[in-house]
């Protein structure tokens, strides 16, 4: 058995988690969590980690607008997501929630604006 130490990022509490993994890397126990969400986070982080990506996109007009993925993407796809975000150009005006990139890096997730740029 192997142990993995994590800090839960589900809430501001930041519980120090200890995850016990079997020989195949599958979580068998989680300790240190203050709530059930910590267990879910630890299990997912050990088997299939995901991240929300935040960044900026330049507009055709030269301004910059803040963006984020509409939901989490697989951690191994983050660099592919950033490559598409860096290449993207939005057209003003941009409103919060506008889709800047659909199905970014073939994840099924959109990149959306998080600020108005009029």
N, C-alpha and C positions, 0 to 999 in steps of 0.2 A: 504494500500500500504506500501511496505517496501523498503528501500534503501540499496544498497550494494556498498561499496567503493572499487575500484580496482586501481591498477597501471598497465597501459598497458605495455606489454612486447614485442610488435610487432617490435618496433624500439627503438633506444637509447633515444628518446625524453622522454619516461616514463610519458605520460599524466596521470593525476589524474582523474579517471573516477568515475562518480556517476551513478549507474544503478538503475532505479525504477522497482520494481517487483510487479506483481499482486499477488492476494491471493494464486495462484498456483505456485508461484516462477518463472513465465515466465516474461522475460524482456519486459517492455512496453516503456521505454525511456532510452537513454544513453546521458549523457552530460559530457563535459570536454575533449572530444576527439578533436585532431587537424586534423584528417583525417578519412575517412570511415573505414579504417582498425581497428581503435579503437572500432568502433561500433560492427563490426564483432567479434573481440576478446572478448568484454564484453558479448555479447549475448552467445557466445559459452562457455565462462568461467562459466557463471551462469547456463547453461543448461546441458552441457556435456564437462567438462574440460579435456584437453589432455596435455601430456607432452612428450618432447623428453628426453630419458634417456641416459646419458653418464656414462661410467664406464671403467673398465679394465678387461681383461680376461687373466688368466695365460696360458702359453703354456705348452705343454707336456714336453718341454725341460727346463722349469722353468722361462723363461722370461715373461714379462708382456707386453701386447699390448692394446692400447687405442681403445675403441669401442663406438658406439652409435646406437640407433635405427634409421632405415632408414627413418622413419617418426614418427609422434606422436602416442602415445598409450593412451588409456583411463587412467585417473589419478588413478582410483581404481585398475588398473592392474599393477601399477609401482612396488609394492613389489613382485608380482609374476614374473615380468620381471627380477628384480634384483636377485631373487632366482635362476632363470635359468642361468643368467649371471655368478653368483658366482660359480655355479656347472660346467660351461663349461670349456673345455680345447681346445685350438687351437693347430694346428701343424705347426711348422715353415717350410718354410718361409711364412710370412703373408704379403700381400700387401694391400694398401689402397683400400677399397671397397670390399674386400673379405667378403663373408657371413660367419659369425661365427656361428650364430643360425638362422635357418629359422622358421618363424611363432612362434616367441617367445610368450609364455603364451597364445597361441591360439588367437593372435591379428591380424594375417595376416601380421605382420611387421617383418622384418629381423633385426638382430643385425649385424652390419658391422664394419670392422676395419677402424680406422681413421688415422692409421700410418703404415709405412712399418716396418717390423721386419724380417731382412734377416739373 
